[in-house]
């Protein structure tokens, strides 16, 4: 996903950010997100934005909310590698599958090999080191639900609480207008063409987790089995 030099920079930056976060107030997430981080031993911790690690263009104008809503609504299926920096400075990698609306799958590579599936309005966390059934939580209680919705409207009142650009990317921080206590998701986009590069989830107590996306394969066929929590549980003998 990254050249060796970029990978070394990612590791170094992750440890710096991890140390800084250890000095900042930390806490659990609202609802499922806090138990999610605890249950996964912070393997799904998504930290503060790491936009400087991405191959952004030299300059870019701020993308409008209408443009970004149209882009997100146009994402039907996505498959990509991802890199995740955990709150303790460690790094996890894996593959992500998205099938909108309402479905996402995180497959973690070794040594973790854990699995997270969202489907049928539920998030299930399969711990590779446990023979217990997966922990399950309502999808609507995680900010990730905002980009998995059937119709994304970033112009909706009180949904977007931050909309900035830094010359290379546009950042949009959004929340559930009806339940801001569930936390926020900050999405980082580049232009020409518009592309989602990463997202950052912040829970109600300030704990953050970041997923950095690799090159995305979009619009392909994707089996519903990837997002079937019951089938996955049965296959694992649960």
N, C-alpha and C positions, 0 to 999 in steps of 0.2 A: 504494500500500500504506500509506503514511503521509502525513499532512498535511504541508505545506511546513515548518511549524515543527518538527514531530517529525523530519522528515528532516534539518533543520539540526542538531538536537540529536544525531542519530545520527552525523553526520559529525564533529562536534566531539568526542563521546565516543569515537569510534573512534580518532581521532588521539591522544587522551590515553592510551587503553589501549595503543595501538600503541607509544607512546614508553615506557610503563612496562614492557612486555614486552621491549623492546629492552635494558632494563637488567637483566632477569631472565635466568637461564640458559636457553638454548634448545637444541633438539636435534631430531634426526629421529625419525620414528615407527618403531615396530616393524614389520617386514615391509613390506607394501605401503604403509602409511600414510606412512612417511618418503619413499619414492620418489614417492608420490602428491603430497605437498606440493612436493617438489623439481620434479617433472615438470610440475606445473601452475603453477610460479612463484608458489607460495603462494596460488593463486586459490581453493583450497578450504580455506584456513586458517580454522578456527573458533575464535574467541578466548574469553577469559574471559566468564562469564555477563553478559548485559546486561539483566537482568530489569527494571531501572528504566525501560527504554525501552518496555515493553509496557503496554497498557491494562489492567492488573490491577485486580480489584475492591479495595475499601477494606480488607477483612479476610477471612481464610480460615483454616479449621482444617487441620491436616496430614492429607492424604489417605492412607489406608492402602495398603500394598503390594498387598493383595488387590483393592482398588478400582482401582488403577492397572493391575494385570495384566489385569483384566477389560476395562478400557477399551482397552488396547493390542491385546488379542486380538480385540476387536470391530472394529478398523480393517481393513477388507478392501481398499479402494482409497482413496487420498487424492490430491487435486490442489490445489496451492496456489502462490502466489508466495512467494519467499523473498528475504531480504536476508542477505548474508554479509559480515562484516568480516574483512579479511585481516590477517595479522600485521604488515604494514608500514603499517597504518592506512588502506589503500584499501578501497573497498566494491564488492562485486559483487552483482548481482541476477539473478534468473531465475525459472524455473518448475520445480517439483519434482513428480514423479509417484511414487507408492508403490503397489505391488500385493503385498500380503502373501499367502503367505510369500516371502521371498527376492528381491524385485525392487524396484529404485528407479532413478530417472532424474533427473539434474540437467541442465537445459538453461540455459546461461548466456547472458544477453542481451549486446548489443553494449556495448563493443567486443570483448569476449572471445569469445563464441560457441563456447566449448568445450563438451564434452559428457562426462558420466560416467554409465555404465550399470552396474547390478548385475543379473545374471541368470544362471541355471544355475550358482550358487555361485561366480561369478567377477565381479570388478570390472574394467571396461575404461575407460580414460581416452583420449578422443579430443581431440587438440590441434588446434584450428582452424588453427594456423599451420604445421602439419606435414603432409606427405603420407605419413608412415610409418604402419604399422599401429598400433593402440592398444596402450598398455601394459596388461598384464593381471596381476591379482593375485587370490589366493583371498579370497573374501568373508569366510570364517571368521577371517581374520587382522585384521579391522577391528572395533572395538566396535560399529559400526553394525549388524553382524550380530545383535546382541542384540535389537533392536527389529524385525528382519525375520524372526525365528524363527517357526516355525509355531505353537509353543506357548510363550508368554512366562510365566514364573513368577518374579516378582521375589522371592518368598519362598524360593527355592532357596538352600541353604546357601552362604555366601560369595559370592553374586552381588552383593548390595547392600552397598556399603561406605560409603554416606552416605544419610541420609534425614532431611531437615530441612524446616522451614517458616519463612517470614519475616513472616507476617501477611498476605501477599498471594498467595503461591504455595508450592507444595510442590516440593522438589528431591530427585531420586533419582539417586545416582551408582552405576553398576553396572559390573561387569566379568565376563569369562568366568571362572568359578571354576576351570576347568581350565588356563587360560592367562592369568593376570593380567598377564603381560608384554605382552600385546597392547594394553593401555591401558584407559581407562575412557570411558564415555559418561554425562554428566549430563543428565538430562531435567528440564525445568521445566514444571509443570502448574498450571493454575488450576482452580477449582471452580465449580459451579452454572451450567452443567454442566461436567463434567470435560473439559479440553481440553489437548492438548500444544501448548506455545507455542514452545519452542526446545529445541535440544540442544547440548551442548558435548562435543567429543571431545578427550581428553588422551592423548598418546602416552606411551611408556615413559620418555622423557626430559623430559617436561613441556611440550612444545609443544601449544598448544591451538587449536582452531578452533570457531567458533559459527555455527549457522544459525538465523535467526529466521524463523518461519513467519508467513505472512499468513493470511487467512481460508481455512479448508479446506473443499473440496467433497469429501464422503465418500460411499462406497458406490455410485458410478456405474460404468458399464461402461468398461473400459479395455483397449485392444488389447494383446495379447502382443507385437506388433511393437515397441512402445516399449522393450522390455527384451531384444530379440534382438540380441546382440552380433555374431553372424555376419552377420545381415542388414544391420546398420548398417555393418559393415566393408565388405561387398560393395557397398553403395550408394555408399560413398565411394571405391570403386575399389581397396580394399585387398586 
